[in-house]
Amino acid sequence: MIDSIKGRIREISDNALILDVGILSLIIEVDLETSSNLNVGDEVELKVHLTLGDEIRIYGFLNDENRELFRKLMKVSKVGPKKALRILSSTGASTLVEMINNEDVESLARLPGVGRKTAERIITELKGELIGASAENPKILEEAIQALEALGYTRFEAGKAVRTVFKNGMDTPEVIKEALKVISRL
């Protein structure tokens, strides 16, 4: 098994990047938090998860915590790697952990690709297995995402913008203001 991969980023998009590793160029699928915190040309070490099927897929994360959350999501019935990555990308790890631990079916069910039944399965199978979150304040993130949704943006667009601009110490109005600047540039 491979734990991590080091290399230089050649290309980057919302859900994948091309990493030059020696003479190889690898396509690594990433969550939004990972892609929004990296730049073309960066030397990076990603924690990875490999899946083998018709083809080998590499999923990369900035830290062990996000990779472990991804792996736990994949173990939920009817949640494969693509859906697990989409769920992580749409809300961020700390917010997702809080939703699960608080049994917030409604918020989980609003995530892209997650209906009510899947949300209930995720909570049933993962509640109590997940511990606290990173330095982010999940309440502020969720409030900002909901405010942007109320303005007509999709949860994915809102989540992406909020996670792109959020820094510790920001309050909800600051996050919303900065996220709106990001959205307006898209």
HUHU-V431124 format. One record per residue. RES is the residue in one small letter. PHI is phi as a letter, one per 40 degrees, with the letter a starting at -180 (NA if undefined). NEAR is the number of other ideal C-beta (glycine too) atoms within 12 Angstrom. Layout:
# HUHU-V431124
RES&PHI&NEAR  RES&PHI&NEAR
This chain:
# HUHU-V431124
m&NA&10  i&b&21  d&c&15  s&a&23  i&b&31  k&b&22  g&a&28  r&b&25  i&c&32  r&c&24  e&b&22  i&a&28  s&b&20  d&c&27  n&b&27  a&a&28  l&a&40  i&b&26  l&b&35  d&c&23  v&b&26  g&g&11  i&c&7  l&b&16  s&b&18  l&b&31  i&c&27  i&b&42  e&c&36  v&b&41  d&c&44  l&c&38  e&c&39  t&c&40  s&c&34  s&c&27  n&b&26  l&b&33  n&b&16  v&d&17  g&g&15  d&c&22  e&c&17  v&a&33  e&b&24  l&b&40  k&c&30  v&b&37  h&b&35  l&b&24  t&b&22  l&b&12  g&a&10  d&c&6  e&a&10  i&c&17  r&b&25  i&b&32  y&b&39  g&b&43  f&a&38  l&c&33  n&a&25  d&c&19  e&c&27  n&c&40  r&c&33  e&c&23  l&c&44  f&d&41  r&c&29  k&c&28  l&c&46  m&c&28  k&c&19  v&c&31  s&d&16  k&g&20  v&b&31  g&c&22  p&c&29  k&c&24  k&c&25  a&c&39  l&c&41  r&c&32  i&c&44  l&c&50  s&c&41  s&c&41  t&b&48  g&g&44  a&c&42  s&c&33  t&c&42  l&c&45  v&c&36  e&c&30  m&d&38  i&c&38  n&c&23  n&c&21  e&f&20  d&c&26  v&c&23  e&c&18  s&c&33  l&c&39  a&c&25  r&c&28  l&c&38  p&d&25  g&g&26  v&b&35  g&c&19  r&c&16  k&c&17  t&c&29  a&d&32  e&c&23  r&c&25  i&d&42  i&c&31  t&d&18  e&c&21  l&b&33  k&d&24  g&g&14  e&c&19  l&b&30  i&b&18  g&e&16  a&b&27  s&c&25  a&c&18  e&c&31  n&c&26  p&c&32  k&c&22  i&c&31  l&d&45  e&c&39  e&c&26  a&c&42  i&c&40  q&c&26  a&c&26  l&c&34  e&c&26  a&c&14  l&c&18  g&h&12  y&c&25  t&c&20  r&c&35  f&c&30  e&d&27  a&c&40  g&c&44  k&c&36  a&c&37  v&c&46  r&c&44  t&c&31  v&c&29  f&c&39  k&b&19  n&d&14  g&g&11  m&c&23  d&b&18  t&d&23  p&d&14  e&c&22  v&c&35  i&c&31  k&d&21  e&c&24  a&c&38  l&c&25  k&c&17  v&c&25  i&c&28  s&c&14  r&c&12  l&c&16
